[in-house]
């Protein structure tokens, strides 16, 4: 029995779909913003403040392993109702919340570790959603692009593990845009049309791979086309790549390179 902490984004749906395909016994703790898994008979909507109830459910299901998938909606802490374990653990959650969404998940993982519950990698059941090193499109990055990519990687390597940045746009050895907590789509919307930039979307150097891996899908490619980007760079086995075949076909058609480093 596997416990699934599921949030928003298509990734959580892809994980659930594969769990069902593998005939794995599962239950859901729905942390999405609008209770998106409410129609699943195995879904449970439990407030983050009810940590006692969450732990009891996991133990009741005789589950010793859980995983996180999708964006966890940040709660309104002022309105949370707490149980006893919620009262005990909430100070660490509140402290983490000041550092961003990723820090909240990391704090929850630490709490689960304290309760002897193992948290698996978010792609444990979906290794096909990651990609290996290489060039995946007909168009390749040129020497000038590679220099800009190296500069962008250096920027990522300096980030702390809890920084919210998961994507930047580079061009001609310059950073054109940096992702904030509003996400990649919002960052792209700030670009000029025909920007000819390169989207670099990577995990931080010391990021916990059990949570919040940077994700792209077909909509990302469509946004890249809209704003005239010429390429996308991901990290080998450390990004989520949804609808891979469709994305690569779209990239080839629109002369966008996809490079995995």
N, C-alpha and C positions, 0 to 999 in steps of 0.2 A: 504494500500500500504506500503510495507516494502522495505527499501533501504538496499542493500547487498554490503558491501565493501569486495570484494573477492580477495584473494591472491592465492599463490601456496599451494601445498599439497592436498592430497585426501579429507581432511576434508571439504574444501570449496565446492567440488563437491558433497559431501554427504549432506551438508546443502541445496544446490540448488535443488538437487533431491527431498528432502523431502518437500521443499517449493512448488514445482510443484505438488507433490503428494497430498498436503493439499489444492491445488487450491488457494493458496494465490497470490494476485497480488503483483508483485515485479519489481524492476529494479536493475541493477548491476552497480557498479562503479568498474571497473576491475583494480586492483592494482597488478596483477600478473606480473611476469618478462617478459613473452612472449605473453601477451594478450590472455590467454587461453580460455576466454569466448567470443571471437570475433564472434562466429557463433550464439550466442544467440541474438535474435531480441531485447531483453530488456537490452542489455549490452552497457555500455558507457565507453570509454577509456578516462579518464581525468587525466592530470598531477596533482601531488600533489601541484604544485605551483599555480594551478588555483582554489584556494579555493572559490573565488566568484562564479565561474561556478558550482562547486560542490554544494554549498549552494543553488544556484538558481535552480539547477536540483531537489534537494530534495524538495524545496518549490513548484516548478512547478508540481511535482508529488503529492503534497498535503500529503506528508509523514512526520510524526512526530517521526517515530521510524526507527532506522537502527541497523545493527549488523555487526561485523567483523568476518571473518572466513578465515583461511589459513594464510600462511606467506606473509606478505606485502614486496614486493621487495623494497629495499632501493634505492632511486633515486640518480642520479649524480647531486648534488645540484648546481654545477658550470654551468650546462647546462640548468637548469630549466628556463622556461619563466613564469613570475609572472603576475597575474592580481592584481587589487588594494587590494583585501582581502588577496591575496597571499603575497603581500608586507607587509601588516599589521601583518599577523600571522607568516611569515617565520622565524623571529628571535627565536620564541619559538620552532619551528620545528628544526632549526639548533642546538639550545642548547640541545634539546632532543637527536638528532642524535649522539652526542658525548657519550651518555650513552647506546646506543644500539637500536636495532629494536623495542623492547617492549616499550621503552621510546617514540619513534616516534608515535606509536599507541596511547599511553596514552595522548600525547600532542594533537593529532587529536581529541580524545574523549573530552578533555577539551574544545577545540574550538567548537565542536558540542554542548556541554552543554551551552556554551556562546550564541549560536544561537538558544537555546531552542529546540534542537533536542535530543531526548532520545536514548541512546545506550543500547540495550538489551544484555543479556548474550549470548555468542556465541552458547550456546546449548539450547536456548529458544525453538526452533522448533525441536530440536533433543535430547530430554532427554534420549532416548534409547542408545545414544552413551557414556553415563557415566555409571559407575558401582557402586554398593553398597558394603559395607564392607563384607569381607569374603574370603575364599579360593575357587578358581575356578577350581582347577585341582586335579588330583589324588595324585600327589606328593605335600607334604607340607614342609614348611620351618622347619628345626630342631632347637634345642635350640641355637646352635652355629650361625646359620643363623640369628635367631631373634636378637641376641646380635649385630651382624654386621649391621642389618637393623636399630636398635635403634640408633646406632652410626651415620649412614647415615642421619637419620631424624634430629638428633641434628645439623648436618652440615647444612641441608636445612633451619632449623629454624633460623639460624644466618645470612642467606643471606638477602640482601636488595631487595625490591620489583622489582627493575629494573635491577638487575644482570641477565646476560644472561644464567646462569647455570639452566638447567632444568633436568639434569640427571647426575648421578654418578655411578660408579661401585665399590662395596665393597666386601671384602672377609677377613675373620679372623680379624674383627675389624680394617681393614685398607682400606683406599680409594685407589683403583687401578687406577682410571681414573676419570677425571672431564670434563664434556662437555664444549666446548667453542662455539663461534659464528658459527662454521662450522657444528654444530649439532651432534645428537646422533650417526648416522652412522659413521661419521669420528672418533668420540671418540672410538667406538667399534673396528675400524680398527687398532687402536694402541695397542690393547691387543694381548697377546700371544694366540695361539690356546689352547683349553682346559684350559681356565683360571679359570673355576669353580667359577666365580664371580657372583654377583647379581646386576642386573640393577635396580636402584631406580630412578623413573622418576616422579617428583612431582612439583606442583606449589610452588612458594615461600609462606611464611607464610602470607604475606599481599598482595599477587598478586591480581590485578584487574581481576576478573573472566569474564569480558566482552571481554577479548582479550587473544590471544596467549596461550591457555591452552595446557599443554604438551600432546602429541599425540603418540599413538602406533598403529600399524596395523600388518598385516601378515608379511610384509617385516622386521619389527622390530624383530619378533619371528625368522625369518629365519637367520637374522644377529646374534641373540643370540645363535642359534644352531651352526652357523659357528665358533664362537669364544668360544664355550664351556661354555656358561653361564648356571647356574643351576636354576635361578629364576628371576622374574620380580615383582617389588612392585610399586603399584599405590595408589593414594589417592581417597577415596570414593567421588563420584560425582564431582570430580575436575580434572579428566583426560578425554581425548577423547580416546575411545577404538573402533577403526574401525574393521569391519569384526570379531566381537567378537566370534561368533560360530566357524569360521574357525581357529581363533587364539587359542582358547581353545583346539580344536581337535588336532592342530599341537603341542601344548605344551604337551598334554597328550602323544602323540605318541613319542615325543622326550625327555620325562622326564624333563620338565622344569616347575617349579611351578609358578603360578600367584596368588599373594596375594594382596588384596585390604585392606588398613588400614583406 
